[in-house]
Amino acid sequence: MAFVVPAEIGHAPYSAPLLGCLPGHFEVIQFIAVREKISPALSEDCWLLFAEGFGGATGEIRLSQLDRFVYRPAPPDEHAAVPLCELRRWDFRLRPLLLPSEVRWL
């Protein structure tokens, strides 16, 4: 499954239920934060969401960052594996997890 989602999914409180639910239903969950607009026609910044292995579960969410969107047939291999316990510490907010782990708690 793949979706283009609003970048607000990285910090909006309304995304917490989705971020809490997905790991219990898919083997792989990966968000891709894209810095530049995916398309100039879009009025909002967007991220990409990939989920595979429906019916399975995972203990982590993968998080990747790209400067710009370039089509690929699969999500990037380069990603941070964020354990669910870390995601819970940040109240299911992904945006702080884009920072290097050594500066998150400063």
N, C-alpha and C positions, 0 to 999 in steps of 0.2 A: 504494500500500500504506500502511496506517495501523495503528499499534499503540499501545496503552497499555502503557508499560514502567515498571518500578520506577525511582524517582529515583536509585537506586544506579548506574544506567547512567552517571551523570555523574562518578562517581569510583571505582567498583569495578574492580580489576584484571581481573576476568573479562570486562569489556565491551571491552577493548582489541582482541581479535581481530575482534569484530563491527564496531567503529568503523574498523578497518583494512581490512575487506573491503567494506563497503557502498559506498564511493566508486568502487570498480572495477566495480560492477554497476548503478548507478543514476545518472541525470543530475542529480537533485536529491535531497539528503538534508537534512531539517530536523528538529531536535529543539526541542521547546517545553517549557521548564521552567515548571511551574505551582507557585506558592508555596503556595496553599491546597489542601487535599485536593480531588480531582476529585469525590469522592462521600464523604459522611460514613460510608457503609457500608464503605469501604475501610480496611484497617488500615495500609496503607503509603502514603507519598507517591508520586506517579506523575508521569511526564513523558509527552509524546506524541512519537511518531516517525512522520514522513511520508517516504516514498520514492517517487519517480516516475521514469519513463523507464528501465524495466528494459532492460538490454542496453547502456546507455550508461555513461558514467563522468563523474566530476566531480573537480575539484581543490580543492573546499572543502566544508565542512559549514555549513549555516545554523543559527543558534542564536537562538531567541526566548525572551523571558521574559514571563509573564503573572502577574498577581496572583491571578486566579481563572479557572477554566475557564468559557467561554461557547461554546456550539456555534457553529461557522462551517462553511460548506461547503468551505473551503480553509484551508491554513495562513496565519498572519498574514503580511502583507507586510513588517512591521517585523521585521528580523532583522540579526544580525551575520554577515557572511560570514567564516568562519574558514578560512584556507588550511590544507591538510593538513600543510604543514611546521610551522605553529604548533601544530597538534594533536599532532604527533609530539614537539615540544619539551616538551609537557606529558604525555608518555607516554600519549596517547590518553585523557586525563581532561578531560571537558567542564566540570566545575564551576568550575575557575579561570578559564575563558574567559567566565564570566558577569560577571566583574569588568571594569571599564573597562581598556583596554590600558595606559593610563599608570600604573596601580597594580599590575599583575600582577608586575612584577619588583622591587618595593620590598623 
